[in-house]
Amino acid sequence: GLFSTDDAIASQMIAAGETVGERFWRLPLDRAYDEGLQSPFADLRHHAKDMEDGDAPYAAAFLRHFTEDRPWVHLDIASKELTDSDRPLGRQGATAFGVQMLEEWVQVTRNMS
């Protein structure tokens, strides 16, 4: 999944992912998730109140509090980090999923300037 405050960057990254075979789907970055990050003890919780593990929308909402209105992207690559068997784009083990997409995006955006 991909969360972003910038439509152009999100579109560029999704296109870069398509080019290299690392597909991302844009997910909504909704202010409704902010409520779940409220805490009586701290400025902010790092996950939703009733969740022990992380959740992609809450992670993106958490990160948004530190971006100071700059354009940004959060790539949720949970469950993509390891594979149990060889695949067409990689061997068994660590996948480095997202690295090829980021490299492609950097190359494309560098050539745009």
C-alpha positions as CSV (number, residue, x, y, z in Angstrom):
1,G,0.0,0.0,0.0
2,L,1.0,3.6,-0.6
3,F,-0.1,6.6,1.4
4,S,0.7,10.1,0.3
5,T,-0.2,13.8,0.7
6,D,0.9,14.5,-2.9
7,D,-1.1,13.2,-5.9
8,A,1.8,13.7,-8.4
9,I,4.4,11.9,-6.3
10,A,1.9,9.1,-5.6
11,S,1.2,8.7,-9.3
12,Q,4.9,8.7,-10.2
13,M,5.7,6.1,-7.6
14,I,2.8,3.8,-8.7
15,A,3.9,4.1,-12.3
16,A,7.6,3.4,-11.3
17,G,6.3,0.3,-9.4
18,E,4.4,-0.9,-12.5
19,T,7.5,-0.5,-14.6
20,V,9.6,-2.7,-12.4
21,G,6.9,-5.2,-11.3
22,E,6.5,-3.9,-7.8
23,R,2.8,-2.9,-7.7
24,F,1.5,-0.5,-5.1
25,W,-2.1,0.5,-4.5
26,R,-2.9,4.0,-3.2
27,L,-4.7,3.9,0.1
28,P,-6.7,6.7,1.7
29,L,-5.0,9.0,4.3
30,D,-8.0,9.9,6.3
31,R,-8.1,12.3,9.3
32,A,-10.5,9.8,11.0
33,Y,-7.4,7.8,12.1
34,D,-6.1,10.6,14.2
35,E,-8.6,9.9,16.9
36,G,-7.2,6.5,17.4
37,L,-3.8,7.9,18.1
38,Q,-4.9,10.1,21.0
39,S,-3.3,9.3,24.3
40,P,-3.9,10.4,27.9
41,F,-0.2,9.9,28.7
42,A,1.6,11.2,25.6
43,D,1.3,13.6,22.8
44,L,0.5,10.7,20.4
45,R,0.2,6.9,20.4
46,H,2.3,5.0,17.8
47,H,-0.6,2.6,17.1
48,A,-4.4,2.5,17.5
49,K,-5.8,2.3,21.0
50,D,-7.2,-1.3,20.7
51,M,-4.3,-2.8,18.6
52,E,-1.1,-4.4,19.8
53,D,0.3,-4.6,16.4
54,G,0.7,-1.8,13.8
55,D,-1.9,-1.0,11.1
56,A,-1.0,0.7,7.9
57,P,-3.5,3.6,8.0
58,Y,-2.6,4.3,11.6
59,A,1.1,4.2,10.8
60,A,0.5,6.7,8.0
61,A,-1.6,8.9,10.3
62,F,1.2,8.8,12.9
63,L,3.9,9.8,10.4
64,R,1.7,12.7,9.1
65,H,2.2,14.4,12.5
66,F,5.9,14.9,11.8
67,T,6.0,16.0,8.2
68,E,5.3,19.7,8.7
69,D,3.0,19.9,5.7
70,R,5.8,18.7,3.3
71,P,4.8,16.3,0.6
72,W,5.5,12.7,1.7
73,V,4.9,9.0,1.0
74,H,4.5,6.1,3.3
75,L,5.0,2.7,1.7
76,D,3.4,-0.2,3.6
77,I,5.5,-3.2,2.8
78,A,4.5,-5.4,5.7
79,S,4.2,-9.1,4.6
80,K,6.3,-8.4,1.6
81,E,9.7,-8.6,3.3
82,L,10.2,-12.4,3.0
83,T,9.2,-15.1,0.6
84,D,9.2,-18.9,1.4
85,S,10.2,-19.9,-2.2
86,D,11.9,-18.6,-5.3
87,R,9.8,-16.2,-7.4
88,P,10.1,-14.8,-10.9
89,L,11.6,-11.5,-9.6
90,G,13.7,-12.9,-6.7
91,R,14.9,-15.8,-4.7
92,Q,13.7,-17.3,-1.4
93,G,14.4,-15.1,1.6
94,A,14.5,-11.3,1.9
95,T,12.7,-9.6,-1.0
96,A,13.9,-5.9,-0.7
97,F,10.4,-5.2,-2.0
98,G,10.1,-1.5,-2.9
99,V,13.8,-0.9,-3.6
100,Q,13.5,-1.3,-7.3
101,M,10.5,1.0,-7.4
102,L,12.3,3.7,-5.4
103,E,15.3,3.4,-7.7
104,E,13.1,3.7,-10.8
105,W,11.3,6.7,-9.3
106,V,14.6,8.5,-8.5
107,Q,15.9,7.9,-12.0
108,V,12.7,9.1,-13.7
109,T,12.3,12.2,-11.5
110,R,16.0,13.0,-11.9
111,N,15.5,13.0,-15.7
112,M,12.5,15.3,-15.4
113,S,14.5,18.2,-13.9
